[in-house]
C-alpha cells in the first residue's frame, strides 16, 4: 500500500472514531462536567470543530450525519437533524467568510451561540409537537439552553486543540 493511502485510511479512522465516541460521551457524567444536570453537547462541539476547518458542503454533511446519530439515540423526540445541519452550515460559512478566527476563544464563542440556537430549534419543535404549551417549554428551555451553551463552550477548546493540530498535519500532507 502506498503511504498516501495509509495516511488517508488513518485520517478516516480518526474521524470515524471521534464521531462514534461523541455520542458515547453524551451518556458520561463525570463530576464537574455538568451544570444543573446538563452536560456538554459533544456532537455539537465536534460539529463546530469540524465545520471550522471544512467546506460548507462538508459542514452540512457532518451536521446531517450527527443529527441522524443523535436521532437514533433519542428516537421518539423531535429531530436533531435540522439544528445540526444549520450549525454545520453556519459555522463553515462563518469560517469561509473569515468572520471568526480559528482560536480557542472564537471556537468557544461560536459553540456558545450555536448551542443556544440548537436548543432553541429543539424548544420550537417541542412546542409544536409536544404535549406542552410554548410557555411550559420556554420555562425549561431557558435553563437547558444556557446550561448547554455554558458547559459546551467550556469544553469546546479541549476538543478543538487536538483536532486543529490533526487538521494542520493533514493539510500539510
Phi and psi in radians as a Rosetta constraint file:
Dihedral C 1 N 2 CA 2 C 2 CIRCULARHARMONIC -1.352 0.35
Dihedral N 2 CA 2 C 2 N 3 CIRCULARHARMONIC 2.775 0.35
Dihedral C 2 N 3 CA 3 C 3 CIRCULARHARMONIC -1.118 0.35
Dihedral N 3 CA 3 C 3 N 4 CIRCULARHARMONIC -0.679 0.35
Dihedral C 3 N 4 CA 4 C 4 CIRCULARHARMONIC -1.112 0.35
Dihedral N 4 CA 4 C 4 N 5 CIRCULARHARMONIC -0.719 0.35
Dihedral C 4 N 5 CA 5 C 5 CIRCULARHARMONIC -1.120 0.35
Dihedral N 5 CA 5 C 5 N 6 CIRCULARHARMONIC -0.731 0.35
Dihedral C 5 N 6 CA 6 C 6 CIRCULARHARMONIC -1.122 0.35
Dihedral N 6 CA 6 C 6 N 7 CIRCULARHARMONIC -0.715 0.35
Dihedral C 6 N 7 CA 7 C 7 CIRCULARHARMONIC -1.116 0.35
Dihedral N 7 CA 7 C 7 N 8 CIRCULARHARMONIC -0.722 0.35
Dihedral C 7 N 8 CA 8 C 8 CIRCULARHARMONIC -1.113 0.35
Dihedral N 8 CA 8 C 8 N 9 CIRCULARHARMONIC -0.773 0.35
Dihedral C 8 N 9 CA 9 C 9 CIRCULARHARMONIC -1.081 0.35
Dihedral N 9 CA 9 C 9 N 10 CIRCULARHARMONIC -0.752 0.35
Dihedral C 9 N 10 CA 10 C 10 CIRCULARHARMONIC -1.091 0.35
Dihedral N 10 CA 10 C 10 N 11 CIRCULARHARMONIC -0.768 0.35
Dihedral C 10 N 11 CA 11 C 11 CIRCULARHARMONIC -1.121 0.35
Dihedral N 11 CA 11 C 11 N 12 CIRCULARHARMONIC -0.738 0.35
Dihedral C 11 N 12 CA 12 C 12 CIRCULARHARMONIC -1.118 0.35
Dihedral N 12 CA 12 C 12 N 13 CIRCULARHARMONIC -0.661 0.35
Dihedral C 12 N 13 CA 13 C 13 CIRCULARHARMONIC -1.102 0.35
Dihedral N 13 CA 13 C 13 N 14 CIRCULARHARMONIC -0.742 0.35
Dihedral C 13 N 14 CA 14 C 14 CIRCULARHARMONIC -1.123 0.35
Dihedral N 14 CA 14 C 14 N 15 CIRCULARHARMONIC -0.766 0.35
Dihedral C 14 N 15 CA 15 C 15 CIRCULARHARMONIC -1.129 0.35
Dihedral N 15 CA 15 C 15 N 16 CIRCULARHARMONIC -0.845 0.35
Dihedral C 15 N 16 CA 16 C 16 CIRCULARHARMONIC -1.127 0.35
Dihedral N 16 CA 16 C 16 N 17 CIRCULARHARMONIC -0.732 0.35
Dihedral C 16 N 17 CA 17 C 17 CIRCULARHARMONIC -1.097 0.35
Dihedral N 17 CA 17 C 17 N 18 CIRCULARHARMONIC -0.760 0.35
Dihedral C 17 N 18 CA 18 C 18 CIRCULARHARMONIC -1.177 0.35
Dihedral N 18 CA 18 C 18 N 19 CIRCULARHARMONIC -0.623 0.35
Dihedral C 18 N 19 CA 19 C 19 CIRCULARHARMONIC -1.141 0.35
Dihedral N 19 CA 19 C 19 N 20 CIRCULARHARMONIC -0.723 0.35
Dihedral C 19 N 20 CA 20 C 20 CIRCULARHARMONIC -1.274 0.35
Dihedral N 20 CA 20 C 20 N 21 CIRCULARHARMONIC -0.480 0.35
Dihedral C 20 N 21 CA 21 C 21 CIRCULARHARMONIC -1.318 0.35
Dihedral N 21 CA 21 C 21 N 22 CIRCULARHARMONIC -0.508 0.35
Dihedral C 21 N 22 CA 22 C 22 CIRCULARHARMONIC -1.028 0.35
Dihedral N 22 CA 22 C 22 N 23 CIRCULARHARMONIC -0.828 0.35
Dihedral C 22 N 23 CA 23 C 23 CIRCULARHARMONIC -1.164 0.35
Dihedral N 23 CA 23 C 23 N 24 CIRCULARHARMONIC -0.516 0.35
Dihedral C 23 N 24 CA 24 C 24 CIRCULARHARMONIC -1.175 0.35
Dihedral N 24 CA 24 C 24 N 25 CIRCULARHARMONIC -0.608 0.35
Dihedral C 24 N 25 CA 25 C 25 CIRCULARHARMONIC -1.196 0.35
Dihedral N 25 CA 25 C 25 N 26 CIRCULARHARMONIC -0.390 0.35
Dihedral C 25 N 26 CA 26 C 26 CIRCULARHARMONIC -1.062 0.35
Dihedral N 26 CA 26 C 26 N 27 CIRCULARHARMONIC -0.515 0.35
Dihedral C 26 N 27 CA 27 C 27 CIRCULARHARMONIC -1.569 0.35
Dihedral N 27 CA 27 C 27 N 28 CIRCULARHARMONIC -0.124 0.35
Dihedral C 27 N 28 CA 28 C 28 CIRCULARHARMONIC -1.545 0.35
Dihedral N 28 CA 28 C 28 N 29 CIRCULARHARMONIC 2.208 0.35
Dihedral C 28 N 29 CA 29 C 29 CIRCULARHARMONIC -2.166 0.35
Dihedral N 29 CA 29 C 29 N 30 CIRCULARHARMONIC 1.610 0.35
Dihedral C 29 N 30 CA 30 C 30 CIRCULARHARMONIC -1.532 0.35
Dihedral N 30 CA 30 C 30 N 31 CIRCULARHARMONIC 2.433 0.35
Dihedral C 30 N 31 CA 31 C 31 CIRCULARHARMONIC -0.955 0.35
Dihedral N 31 CA 31 C 31 N 32 CIRCULARHARMONIC 2.333 0.35
Dihedral C 31 N 32 CA 32 C 32 CIRCULARHARMONIC 1.554 0.35
Dihedral N 32 CA 32 C 32 N 33 CIRCULARHARMONIC -0.014 0.35
Dihedral C 32 N 33 CA 33 C 33 CIRCULARHARMONIC -1.783 0.35
Dihedral N 33 CA 33 C 33 N 34 CIRCULARHARMONIC 0.173 0.35
Dihedral C 33 N 34 CA 34 C 34 CIRCULARHARMONIC -2.448 0.35
Dihedral N 34 CA 34 C 34 N 35 CIRCULARHARMONIC 2.673 0.35
Dihedral C 34 N 35 CA 35 C 35 CIRCULARHARMONIC -2.163 0.35
Dihedral N 35 CA 35 C 35 N 36 CIRCULARHARMONIC 2.132 0.35
Dihedral C 35 N 36 CA 36 C 36 CIRCULARHARMONIC 0.956 0.35
Dihedral N 36 CA 36 C 36 N 37 CIRCULARHARMONIC 0.610 0.35
Dihedral C 36 N 37 CA 37 C 37 CIRCULARHARMONIC 1.396 0.35
Dihedral N 37 CA 37 C 37 N 38 CIRCULARHARMONIC 0.121 0.35
Dihedral C 37 N 38 CA 38 C 38 CIRCULARHARMONIC -1.902 0.35
Dihedral N 38 CA 38 C 38 N 39 CIRCULARHARMONIC 2.174 0.35
Dihedral C 38 N 39 CA 39 C 39 CIRCULARHARMONIC -1.704 0.35
Dihedral N 39 CA 39 C 39 N 40 CIRCULARHARMONIC 3.055 0.35
Dihedral C 39 N 40 CA 40 C 40 CIRCULARHARMONIC -1.146 0.35
Dihedral N 40 CA 40 C 40 N 41 CIRCULARHARMONIC 2.573 0.35
Dihedral C 40 N 41 CA 41 C 41 CIRCULARHARMONIC -1.585 0.35
Dihedral N 41 CA 41 C 41 N 42 CIRCULARHARMONIC 1.578 0.35
Dihedral C 41 N 42 CA 42 C 42 CIRCULARHARMONIC -1.125 0.35
Dihedral N 42 CA 42 C 42 N 43 CIRCULARHARMONIC -0.597 0.35
Dihedral C 42 N 43 CA 43 C 43 CIRCULARHARMONIC -1.156 0.35
Dihedral N 43 CA 43 C 43 N 44 CIRCULARHARMONIC -0.685 0.35
Dihedral C 43 N 44 CA 44 C 44 CIRCULARHARMONIC -1.150 0.35
Dihedral N 44 CA 44 C 44 N 45 CIRCULARHARMONIC -0.748 0.35
Dihedral C 44 N 45 CA 45 C 45 CIRCULARHARMONIC -1.066 0.35
Dihedral N 45 CA 45 C 45 N 46 CIRCULARHARMONIC -0.788 0.35
Dihedral C 45 N 46 CA 46 C 46 CIRCULARHARMONIC -1.071 0.35
Dihedral N 46 CA 46 C 46 N 47 CIRCULARHARMONIC -0.740 0.35
Dihedral C 46 N 47 CA 47 C 47 CIRCULARHARMONIC -1.148 0.35
Dihedral N 47 CA 47 C 47 N 48 CIRCULARHARMONIC -0.743 0.35
Dihedral C 47 N 48 CA 48 C 48 CIRCULARHARMONIC -1.122 0.35
Dihedral N 48 CA 48 C 48 N 49 CIRCULARHARMONIC -0.740 0.35
Dihedral C 48 N 49 CA 49 C 49 CIRCULARHARMONIC -1.098 0.35
Dihedral N 49 CA 49 C 49 N 50 CIRCULARHARMONIC -0.809 0.35
Dihedral C 49 N 50 CA 50 C 50 CIRCULARHARMONIC -1.125 0.35
Dihedral N 50 CA 50 C 50 N 51 CIRCULARHARMONIC -0.844 0.35
Dihedral C 50 N 51 CA 51 C 51 CIRCULARHARMONIC -1.175 0.35
Dihedral N 51 CA 51 C 51 N 52 CIRCULARHARMONIC -0.426 0.35
Dihedral C 51 N 52 CA 52 C 52 CIRCULARHARMONIC -1.247 0.35
Dihedral N 52 CA 52 C 52 N 53 CIRCULARHARMONIC -0.221 0.35
Dihedral C 52 N 53 CA 53 C 53 CIRCULARHARMONIC -2.064 0.35
Dihedral N 53 CA 53 C 53 N 54 CIRCULARHARMONIC 0.168 0.35
Dihedral C 53 N 54 CA 54 C 54 CIRCULARHARMONIC -2.164 0.35
Dihedral N 54 CA 54 C 54 N 55 CIRCULARHARMONIC 2.981 0.35
Dihedral C 54 N 55 CA 55 C 55 CIRCULARHARMONIC -1.341 0.35
Dihedral N 55 CA 55 C 55 N 56 CIRCULARHARMONIC 2.959 0.35
Dihedral C 55 N 56 CA 56 C 56 CIRCULARHARMONIC -1.109 0.35
Dihedral N 56 CA 56 C 56 N 57 CIRCULARHARMONIC -0.716 0.35
Dihedral C 56 N 57 CA 57 C 57 CIRCULARHARMONIC -1.105 0.35
Dihedral N 57 CA 57 C 57 N 58 CIRCULARHARMONIC -0.750 0.35
Dihedral C 57 N 58 CA 58 C 58 CIRCULARHARMONIC -1.119 0.35
Dihedral N 58 CA 58 C 58 N 59 CIRCULARHARMONIC -0.653 0.35
Dihedral C 58 N 59 CA 59 C 59 CIRCULARHARMONIC -1.128 0.35
Dihedral N 59 CA 59 C 59 N 60 CIRCULARHARMONIC -0.724 0.35
Dihedral C 59 N 60 CA 60 C 60 CIRCULARHARMONIC -1.111 0.35
Dihedral N 60 CA 60 C 60 N 61 CIRCULARHARMONIC -0.791 0.35
Dihedral C 60 N 61 CA 61 C 61 CIRCULARHARMONIC -1.140 0.35
Dihedral N 61 CA 61 C 61 N 62 CIRCULARHARMONIC -0.735 0.35
Dihedral C 61 N 62 CA 62 C 62 CIRCULARHARMONIC -1.097 0.35
Dihedral N 62 CA 62 C 62 N 63 CIRCULARHARMONIC -0.722 0.35
Dihedral C 62 N 63 CA 63 C 63 CIRCULARHARMONIC -1.091 0.35
Dihedral N 63 CA 63 C 63 N 64 CIRCULARHARMONIC -0.705 0.35
Dihedral C 63 N 64 CA 64 C 64 CIRCULARHARMONIC -1.112 0.35
Dihedral N 64 CA 64 C 64 N 65 CIRCULARHARMONIC -0.831 0.35
Dihedral C 64 N 65 CA 65 C 65 CIRCULARHARMONIC -1.107 0.35
Dihedral N 65 CA 65 C 65 N 66 CIRCULARHARMONIC -0.807 0.35
Dihedral C 65 N 66 CA 66 C 66 CIRCULARHARMONIC -1.172 0.35
Dihedral N 66 CA 66 C 66 N 67 CIRCULARHARMONIC -0.615 0.35
Dihedral C 66 N 67 CA 67 C 67 CIRCULARHARMONIC -1.105 0.35
Dihedral N 67 CA 67 C 67 N 68 CIRCULARHARMONIC -0.732 0.35
Dihedral C 67 N 68 CA 68 C 68 CIRCULARHARMONIC -1.120 0.35
Dihedral N 68 CA 68 C 68 N 69 CIRCULARHARMONIC -0.703 0.35
Dihedral C 68 N 69 CA 69 C 69 CIRCULARHARMONIC -1.100 0.35
Dihedral N 69 CA 69 C 69 N 70 CIRCULARHARMONIC -0.814 0.35
Dihedral C 69 N 70 CA 70 C 70 CIRCULARHARMONIC -1.192 0.35
Dihedral N 70 CA 70 C 70 N 71 CIRCULARHARMONIC -0.608 0.35
Dihedral C 70 N 71 CA 71 C 71 CIRCULARHARMONIC -1.160 0.35
Dihedral N 71 CA 71 C 71 N 72 CIRCULARHARMONIC -0.572 0.35
Dihedral C 71 N 72 CA 72 C 72 CIRCULARHARMONIC -1.149 0.35
Dihedral N 72 CA 72 C 72 N 73 CIRCULARHARMONIC -0.536 0.35
Dihedral C 72 N 73 CA 73 C 73 CIRCULARHARMONIC -1.357 0.35
Dihedral N 73 CA 73 C 73 N 74 CIRCULARHARMONIC -0.685 0.35
Dihedral C 73 N 74 CA 74 C 74 CIRCULARHARMONIC -1.976 0.35
Dihedral N 74 CA 74 C 74 N 75 CIRCULARHARMONIC 0.958 0.35
Dihedral C 74 N 75 CA 75 C 75 CIRCULARHARMONIC -0.817 0.35
Dihedral N 75 CA 75 C 75 N 76 CIRCULARHARMONIC -0.934 0.35
Dihedral C 75 N 76 CA 76 C 76 CIRCULARHARMONIC -1.390 0.35
Dihedral N 76 CA 76 C 76 N 77 CIRCULARHARMONIC -0.061 0.35
Dihedral C 76 N 77 CA 77 C 77 CIRCULARHARMONIC -1.619 0.35
Dihedral N 77 CA 77 C 77 N 78 CIRCULARHARMONIC 2.951 0.35
Dihedral C 77 N 78 CA 78 C 78 CIRCULARHARMONIC -0.992 0.35
Dihedral N 78 CA 78 C 78 N 79 CIRCULARHARMONIC 2.797 0.35
Dihedral C 78 N 79 CA 79 C 79 CIRCULARHARMONIC -1.282 0.35
Dihedral N 79 CA 79 C 79 N 80 CIRCULARHARMONIC 2.541 0.35
Dihedral C 79 N 80 CA 80 C 80 CIRCULARHARMONIC -1.713 0.35
Dihedral N 80 CA 80 C 80 N 81 CIRCULARHARMONIC -0.095 0.35
Dihedral C 80 N 81 CA 81 C 81 CIRCULARHARMONIC -1.098 0.35
Dihedral N 81 CA 81 C 81 N 82 CIRCULARHARMONIC -0.851 0.35
Dihedral C 81 N 82 CA 82 C 82 CIRCULARHARMONIC -1.030 0.35
Dihedral N 82 CA 82 C 82 N 83 CIRCULARHARMONIC -0.910 0.35
Dihedral C 82 N 83 CA 83 C 83 CIRCULARHARMONIC -1.156 0.35
Dihedral N 83 CA 83 C 83 N 84 CIRCULARHARMONIC -0.633 0.35
Dihedral C 83 N 84 CA 84 C 84 CIRCULARHARMONIC -1.281 0.35
Dihedral N 84 CA 84 C 84 N 85 CIRCULARHARMONIC -0.608 0.35
Dihedral C 84 N 85 CA 85 C 85 CIRCULARHARMONIC -1.126 0.35
Dihedral N 85 CA 85 C 85 N 86 CIRCULARHARMONIC -0.725 0.35
Dihedral C 85 N 86 CA 86 C 86 CIRCULARHARMONIC -1.059 0.35
Dihedral N 86 CA 86 C 86 N 87 CIRCULARHARMONIC -0.789 0.35
Dihedral C 86 N 87 CA 87 C 87 CIRCULARHARMONIC -1.096 0.35
Dihedral N 87 CA 87 C 87 N 88 CIRCULARHARMONIC -0.770 0.35
Dihedral C 87 N 88 CA 88 C 88 CIRCULARHARMONIC -1.055 0.35
Dihedral N 88 CA 88 C 88 N 89 CIRCULARHARMONIC -0.742 0.35
Dihedral C 88 N 89 CA 89 C 89 CIRCULARHARMONIC -1.146 0.35
Dihedral N 89 CA 89 C 89 N 90 CIRCULARHARMONIC -0.897 0.35
Dihedral C 89 N 90 CA 90 C 90 CIRCULARHARMONIC -1.123 0.35
Dihedral N 90 CA 90 C 90 N 91 CIRCULARHARMONIC -0.752 0.35
Dihedral C 90 N 91 CA 91 C 91 CIRCULARHARMONIC -1.118 0.35
Dihedral N 91 CA 91 C 91 N 92 CIRCULARHARMONIC -0.792 0.35
Dihedral C 91 N 92 CA 92 C 92 CIRCULARHARMONIC -1.138 0.35
Dihedral N 92 CA 92 C 92 N 93 CIRCULARHARMONIC -0.671 0.35
Dihedral C 92 N 93 CA 93 C 93 CIRCULARHARMONIC -1.113 0.35
Dihedral N 93 CA 93 C 93 N 94 CIRCULARHARMONIC -0.800 0.35
Dihedral C 93 N 94 CA 94 C 94 CIRCULARHARMONIC -1.086 0.35
Dihedral N 94 CA 94 C 94 N 95 CIRCULARHARMONIC -0.677 0.35
Dihedral C 94 N 95 CA 95 C 95 CIRCULARHARMONIC -1.199 0.35
Dihedral N 95 CA 95 C 95 N 96 CIRCULARHARMONIC -0.729 0.35
Dihedral C 95 N 96 CA 96 C 96 CIRCULARHARMONIC -1.165 0.35
Dihedral N 96 CA 96 C 96 N 97 CIRCULARHARMONIC -0.600 0.35
Dihedral C 96 N 97 CA 97 C 97 CIRCULARHARMONIC -1.463 0.35
Dihedral N 97 CA 97 C 97 N 98 CIRCULARHARMONIC -0.042 0.35
Dihedral C 97 N 98 CA 98 C 98 CIRCULARHARMONIC 1.093 0.35
Dihedral N 98 CA 98 C 98 N 99 CIRCULARHARMONIC 0.635 0.35
Dihedral C 98 N 99 CA 99 C 99 CIRCULARHARMONIC -1.371 0.35
Dihedral N 99 CA 99 C 99 N 100 CIRCULARHARMONIC -0.311 0.35
Dihedral C 99 N 100 CA 100 C 100 CIRCULARHARMONIC -2.458 0.35
Dihedral N 100 CA 100 C 100 N 101 CIRCULARHARMONIC 2.674 0.35
Dihedral C 100 N 101 CA 101 C 101 CIRCULARHARMONIC -1.558 0.35
Dihedral N 101 CA 101 C 101 N 102 CIRCULARHARMONIC 2.829 0.35
Dihedral C 101 N 102 CA 102 C 102 CIRCULARHARMONIC -1.597 0.35
Dihedral N 102 CA 102 C 102 N 103 CIRCULARHARMONIC 1.388 0.35
Dihedral C 102 N 103 CA 103 C 103 CIRCULARHARMONIC -2.423 0.35
Dihedral N 103 CA 103 C 103 N 104 CIRCULARHARMONIC 3.044 0.35
Dihedral C 103 N 104 CA 104 C 104 CIRCULARHARMONIC -1.071 0.35
Dihedral N 104 CA 104 C 104 N 105 CIRCULARHARMONIC -0.772 0.35
Dihedral C 104 N 105 CA 105 C 105 CIRCULARHARMONIC -1.168 0.35
Dihedral N 105 CA 105 C 105 N 106 CIRCULARHARMONIC -0.746 0.35
Dihedral C 105 N 106 CA 106 C 106 CIRCULARHARMONIC -1.112 0.35
Dihedral N 106 CA 106 C 106 N 107 CIRCULARHARMONIC -0.756 0.35
Dihedral C 106 N 107 CA 107 C 107 CIRCULARHARMONIC -1.118 0.35
Dihedral N 107 CA 107 C 107 N 108 CIRCULARHARMONIC -0.722 0.35
Dihedral C 107 N 108 CA 108 C 108 CIRCULARHARMONIC -1.109 0.35
Dihedral N 108 CA 108 C 108 N 109 CIRCULARHARMONIC -0.733 0.35
Dihedral C 108 N 109 CA 109 C 109 CIRCULARHARMONIC -1.160 0.35
Dihedral N 109 CA 109 C 109 N 110 CIRCULARHARMONIC -0.788 0.35
Dihedral C 109 N 110 CA 110 C 110 CIRCULARHARMONIC -1.095 0.35
Dihedral N 110 CA 110 C 110 N 111 CIRCULARHARMONIC -0.730 0.35
Dihedral C 110 N 111 CA 111 C 111 CIRCULARHARMONIC -1.088 0.35
Dihedral N 111 CA 111 C 111 N 112 CIRCULARHARMONIC -0.730 0.35
Dihedral C 111 N 112 CA 112 C 112 CIRCULARHARMONIC -1.023 0.35
Dihedral N 112 CA 112 C 112 N 113 CIRCULARHARMONIC -0.875 0.35
Dihedral C 112 N 113 CA 113 C 113 CIRCULARHARMONIC -1.151 0.35
Dihedral N 113 CA 113 C 113 N 114 CIRCULARHARMONIC -0.743 0.35
Dihedral C 113 N 114 CA 114 C 114 CIRCULARHARMONIC -1.194 0.35
Dihedral N 114 CA 114 C 114 N 115 CIRCULARHARMONIC -0.556 0.35
Dihedral C 114 N 115 CA 115 C 115 CIRCULARHARMONIC -1.146 0.35
Dihedral N 115 CA 115 C 115 N 116 CIRCULARHARMONIC -0.729 0.35
Dihedral C 115 N 116 CA 116 C 116 CIRCULARHARMONIC -1.134 0.35
Dihedral N 116 CA 116 C 116 N 117 CIRCULARHARMONIC -0.733 0.35
Dihedral C 116 N 117 CA 117 C 117 CIRCULARHARMONIC -1.110 0.35
Dihedral N 117 CA 117 C 117 N 118 CIRCULARHARMONIC -0.778 0.35
Dihedral C 117 N 118 CA 118 C 118 CIRCULARHARMONIC -1.061 0.35
Dihedral N 118 CA 118 C 118 N 119 CIRCULARHARMONIC -0.824 0.35
Dihedral C 118 N 119 CA 119 C 119 CIRCULARHARMONIC -1.162 0.35
Dihedral N 119 CA 119 C 119 N 120 CIRCULARHARMONIC -0.533 0.35
Dihedral C 119 N 120 CA 120 C 120 CIRCULARHARMONIC -1.201 0.35
Dihedral N 120 CA 120 C 120 N 121 CIRCULARHARMONIC -0.714 0.35
Dihedral C 120 N 121 CA 121 C 121 CIRCULARHARMONIC -1.018 0.35
Dihedral N 121 CA 121 C 121 N 122 CIRCULARHARMONIC -0.790 0.35
Dihedral C 121 N 122 CA 122 C 122 CIRCULARHARMONIC -1.135 0.35
Dihedral N 122 CA 122 C 122 N 123 CIRCULARHARMONIC -0.721 0.35
Dihedral C 122 N 123 CA 123 C 123 CIRCULARHARMONIC -1.094 0.35
Dihedral N 123 CA 123 C 123 N 124 CIRCULARHARMONIC -0.712 0.35
Dihedral C 123 N 124 CA 124 C 124 CIRCULARHARMONIC -1.074 0.35
Dihedral N 124 CA 124 C 124 N 125 CIRCULARHARMONIC -0.752 0.35
Dihedral C 124 N 125 CA 125 C 125 CIRCULARHARMONIC -1.145 0.35
Dihedral N 125 CA 125 C 125 N 126 CIRCULARHARMONIC -0.731 0.35
Dihedral C 125 N 126 CA 126 C 126 CIRCULARHARMONIC -1.093 0.35
Dihedral N 126 CA 126 C 126 N 127 CIRCULARHARMONIC -0.674 0.35
Dihedral C 126 N 127 CA 127 C 127 CIRCULARHARMONIC -1.163 0.35
Dihedral N 127 CA 127 C 127 N 128 CIRCULARHARMONIC -0.623 0.35
Dihedral C 127 N 128 CA 128 C 128 CIRCULARHARMONIC -1.370 0.35
Dihedral N 128 CA 128 C 128 N 129 CIRCULARHARMONIC -0.655 0.35
Dihedral C 128 N 129 CA 129 C 129 CIRCULARHARMONIC -1.788 0.35
Dihedral N 129 CA 129 C 129 N 130 CIRCULARHARMONIC -0.566 0.35
Dihedral C 129 N 130 CA 130 C 130 CIRCULARHARMONIC -1.282 0.35
Dihedral N 130 CA 130 C 130 N 131 CIRCULARHARMONIC 3.105 0.35
Dihedral C 130 N 131 CA 131 C 131 CIRCULARHARMONIC -1.521 0.35
Dihedral N 131 CA 131 C 131 N 132 CIRCULARHARMONIC 0.041 0.35
Dihedral C 131 N 132 CA 132 C 132 CIRCULARHARMONIC -1.855 0.35
Dihedral N 132 CA 132 C 132 N 133 CIRCULARHARMONIC 2.734 0.35
Dihedral C 132 N 133 CA 133 C 133 CIRCULARHARMONIC -1.379 0.35
Dihedral N 133 CA 133 C 133 N 134 CIRCULARHARMONIC 2.890 0.35
Dihedral C 133 N 134 CA 134 C 134 CIRCULARHARMONIC -1.061 0.35
Dihedral N 134 CA 134 C 134 N 135 CIRCULARHARMONIC -0.606 0.35
Dihedral C 134 N 135 CA 135 C 135 CIRCULARHARMONIC -1.093 0.35
Dihedral N 135 CA 135 C 135 N 136 CIRCULARHARMONIC -0.753 0.35
Dihedral C 135 N 136 CA 136 C 136 CIRCULARHARMONIC -1.171 0.35
Dihedral N 136 CA 136 C 136 N 137 CIRCULARHARMONIC -0.688 0.35
Dihedral C 136 N 137 CA 137 C 137 CIRCULARHARMONIC -1.152 0.35
Dihedral N 137 CA 137 C 137 N 138 CIRCULARHARMONIC -0.737 0.35
Dihedral C 137 N 138 CA 138 C 138 CIRCULARHARMONIC -1.157 0.35
Dihedral N 138 CA 138 C 138 N 139 CIRCULARHARMONIC -0.587 0.35
Dihedral C 138 N 139 CA 139 C 139 CIRCULARHARMONIC -1.064 0.35
Dihedral N 139 CA 139 C 139 N 140 CIRCULARHARMONIC -0.825 0.35
Dihedral C 139 N 140 CA 140 C 140 CIRCULARHARMONIC -1.293 0.35
Dihedral N 140 CA 140 C 140 N 141 CIRCULARHARMONIC -0.587 0.35
Dihedral C 140 N 141 CA 141 C 141 CIRCULARHARMONIC -1.048 0.35
Dihedral N 141 CA 141 C 141 N 142 CIRCULARHARMONIC -0.724 0.35
Dihedral C 141 N 142 CA 142 C 142 CIRCULARHARMONIC -1.018 0.35
Dihedral N 142 CA 142 C 142 N 143 CIRCULARHARMONIC -0.787 0.35
Dihedral C 142 N 143 CA 143 C 143 CIRCULARHARMONIC -1.167 0.35
Dihedral N 143 CA 143 C 143 N 144 CIRCULARHARMONIC -0.788 0.35
Dihedral C 143 N 144 CA 144 C 144 CIRCULARHARMONIC -1.159 0.35
Dihedral N 144 CA 144 C 144 N 145 CIRCULARHARMONIC -0.790 0.35
Dihedral C 144 N 145 CA 145 C 145 CIRCULARHARMONIC -1.109 0.35
Dihedral N 145 CA 145 C 145 N 146 CIRCULARHARMONIC -0.817 0.35
Dihedral C 145 N 146 CA 146 C 146 CIRCULARHARMONIC -1.189 0.35
Dihedral N 146 CA 146 C 146 N 147 CIRCULARHARMONIC -0.759 0.35
Dihedral C 146 N 147 CA 147 C 147 CIRCULARHARMONIC -1.089 0.35
Dihedral N 147 CA 147 C 147 N 148 CIRCULARHARMONIC -0.798 0.35
Dihedral C 147 N 148 CA 148 C 148 CIRCULARHARMONIC -1.129 0.35
Dihedral N 148 CA 148 C 148 N 149 CIRCULARHARMONIC -0.713 0.35
Dihedral C 148 N 149 CA 149 C 149 CIRCULARHARMONIC -1.137 0.35
Dihedral N 149 CA 149 C 149 N 150 CIRCULARHARMONIC -0.775 0.35
Dihedral C 149 N 150 CA 150 C 150 CIRCULARHARMONIC -1.154 0.35
Dihedral N 150 CA 150 C 150 N 151 CIRCULARHARMONIC -0.900 0.35
Dihedral C 150 N 151 CA 151 C 151 CIRCULARHARMONIC -1.217 0.35
Dihedral N 151 CA 151 C 151 N 152 CIRCULARHARMONIC -0.631 0.35
Dihedral C 151 N 152 CA 152 C 152 CIRCULARHARMONIC -1.186 0.35
Dihedral N 152 CA 152 C 152 N 153 CIRCULARHARMONIC -0.693 0.35
Dihedral C 152 N 153 CA 153 C 153 CIRCULARHARMONIC -1.228 0.35
Dihedral N 153 CA 153 C 153 N 154 CIRCULARHARMONIC -0.480 0.35
Dihedral C 153 N 154 CA 154 C 154 CIRCULARHARMONIC -1.252 0.35
Dihedral N 154 CA 154 C 154 N 155 CIRCULARHARMONIC -0.591 0.35
Dihedral C 154 N 155 CA 155 C 155 CIRCULARHARMONIC -1.542 0.35
Dihedral N 155 CA 155 C 155 N 156 CIRCULARHARMONIC -0.311 0.35
Dihedral C 155 N 156 CA 156 C 156 CIRCULARHARMONIC -0.994 0.35
Dihedral N 156 CA 156 C 156 N 157 CIRCULARHARMONIC -0.793 0.35
Dihedral C 156 N 157 CA 157 C 157 CIRCULARHARMONIC -1.096 0.35
Dihedral N 157 CA 157 C 157 N 158 CIRCULARHARMONIC -0.485 0.35
Dihedral C 157 N 158 CA 158 C 158 CIRCULARHARMONIC -1.201 0.35
Dihedral N 158 CA 158 C 158 N 159 CIRCULARHARMONIC -0.656 0.35
Dihedral C 158 N 159 CA 159 C 159 CIRCULARHARMONIC -1.400 0.35
Dihedral N 159 CA 159 C 159 N 160 CIRCULARHARMONIC -0.573 0.35
Dihedral C 159 N 160 CA 160 C 160 CIRCULARHARMONIC -1.146 0.35
Dihedral N 160 CA 160 C 160 N 161 CIRCULARHARMONIC -0.722 0.35
Dihedral C 160 N 161 CA 161 C 161 CIRCULARHARMONIC -1.000 0.35
Dihedral N 161 CA 161 C 161 N 162 CIRCULARHARMONIC -0.945 0.35
Dihedral C 161 N 162 CA 162 C 162 CIRCULARHARMONIC -1.141 0.35
Dihedral N 162 CA 162 C 162 N 163 CIRCULARHARMONIC -0.629 0.35
Dihedral C 162 N 163 CA 163 C 163 CIRCULARHARMONIC -1.171 0.35
Dihedral N 163 CA 163 C 163 N 164 CIRCULARHARMONIC -0.684 0.35
Dihedral C 163 N 164 CA 164 C 164 CIRCULARHARMONIC -1.141 0.35
Dihedral N 164 CA 164 C 164 N 165 CIRCULARHARMONIC -0.653 0.35
Dihedral C 164 N 165 CA 165 C 165 CIRCULARHARMONIC -1.147 0.35
Dihedral N 165 CA 165 C 165 N 166 CIRCULARHARMONIC -0.712 0.35
Dihedral C 165 N 166 CA 166 C 166 CIRCULARHARMONIC -1.084 0.35
Dihedral N 166 CA 166 C 166 N 167 CIRCULARHARMONIC -0.772 0.35
Dihedral C 166 N 167 CA 167 C 167 CIRCULARHARMONIC -1.247 0.35
Dihedral N 167 CA 167 C 167 N 168 CIRCULARHARMONIC -0.520 0.35
Dihedral C 167 N 168 CA 168 C 168 CIRCULARHARMONIC -1.128 0.35
Dihedral N 168 CA 168 C 168 N 169 CIRCULARHARMONIC -0.751 0.35
Dihedral C 168 N 169 CA 169 C 169 CIRCULARHARMONIC -1.137 0.35
Dihedral N 169 CA 169 C 169 N 170 CIRCULARHARMONIC -0.721 0.35
Dihedral C 169 N 170 CA 170 C 170 CIRCULARHARMONIC -1.091 0.35
Dihedral N 170 CA 170 C 170 N 171 CIRCULARHARMONIC -0.732 0.35
Dihedral C 170 N 171 CA 171 C 171 CIRCULARHARMONIC -1.226 0.35
Dihedral N 171 CA 171 C 171 N 172 CIRCULARHARMONIC -0.538 0.35
Dihedral C 171 N 172 CA 172 C 172 CIRCULARHARMONIC -1.313 0.35
Dihedral N 172 CA 172 C 172 N 173 CIRCULARHARMONIC -0.341 0.35
